Amino acid sequence: MNSTQARTERRWGPRIQVDLPVRLSLDAGRVETGRMRNLSISGALIECAAELPTFTPLRVEVLAGSETIHDRIELGARVVRAEHPCLGIEWREFEPQALVDLIRASSMPLAGQ
C-alpha cells in the first residue's frame, strides 16, 4: 500500500477477497450488474461497466454465496470512490448480520490488510 492509499483508506476490519456477482439498484428503477471483488465490514470494491459519480446511493444485492447464507443479502450503500471500472462503496448500515455471515463464509483476508 502506498502513502496515498493509506491516507484515503476508510475501511474497518479485514478486507476479504471475493468474486461474487452483484446487482446494483439505482434511482428511477435503473439496474446494473457487476462483480464484488473484495469486501469488508464497512464497504466493498465492485467492478461494474456503469460509471457512477461519488455519493451515488444504491442497493447492492449479492447474487451468489447464498448457499452458505440463509437470508437474501441486499444492502444499502453509497459510492465513495469512482475509478472506472471500479466502485468503492460504503455500507449504510454498520455490521448487518447477513454481511457478517458472508464475510465469515468467504476466503482469507488479503495480504497486508
N, C-alpha and C positions, 0 to 999 in steps of 0.2 A: 504494500500500500504506500503510495507516495504522500507527501505532506498535504497536497491539495485534497486528496481523498480523505485523509484523516481529519481535516478541518470541516469537511462537509458531511461527514458520516453522522446520521441521525438515529440509526437503528439501535434497538435494545435487544439483548440476547444474542445467541449464536445465529449465524447465517447458515441455513441448510440448503444444500444444492438439491434441486428437484428438476423434473422435466414433466410438467403437468399441463394438459390443455385447459384453457380457461375461456369463459365467455364474459365479455365486458358489456354491461348495460349502461348506456349513457342517456342524456336528456332526449326528449322527443321520441322515445322508443328506438333509438339507434342502438344497434348491437354490433360488436366487433369480436373477433376471436383472436387468441394469441396463445403463448406458452409461458407459463411461470417457470423461470429459470432458477431462482433462489427465493427463499423467504425467511423471515424472522418473526418474532412475536409482534414487532411494530410495523413491518412492511414487507414488500416483495419487489423483485425485478421481473417485469413482464416484457417479453418480446412480442411486438404487435406491428402489423403493417400500417395501422392508423397513426396519424400524427396528432397528438393531443397536447394542448397547452398546459403549462403548470397550473395547478389548483383546480383542474377539471374534476368535478365529483363523478364517481362511478360506483357500480356494484360489480364485484368480481365473483363469479360462480366457478368453482373448481369442478371440472367435468370428469376427472379421474381420481383414483385414490380412495374412492368411496367403499371399496371392498374391505378396507380396514377401518373405515369411519361409518358409523351408523346414520348420522344425520347429514342432510344435504349441506354443503358448505357454500354459503353465499354471504359475502361480507361487503360492507360499505367501505369506501376508500376515497382517496383523492390523489391526483398526480402531484408529486413533489419534485420530480426531476424528469425532464423530457429530452432524451438524446436518441433521436430516431435511429434504429427501430426499437429502442428500449425505453420503457417507462419505469421510473422508480415511483412506487406508490406507498402511501402510509395508510394503515388501517384507521378507521374512525372509532372503533371500539377497542379498548385495551384488553388483551387476552381473552378473546371469545373462545369458549370451550372447544368448538369444532376445529378451530385453528390450532389450539394447543394439542389436540389429538392428532391432527395431521402432521405436525412437527415431530411429535413422538414417534409416529409411524414411518417417518421419512429417513433419508440417509444421514450420514455423519456430517458435522459442521465442516465448512470449507476451511482449508488450511489457513492459519493466521487470523481467524475470526473468533 
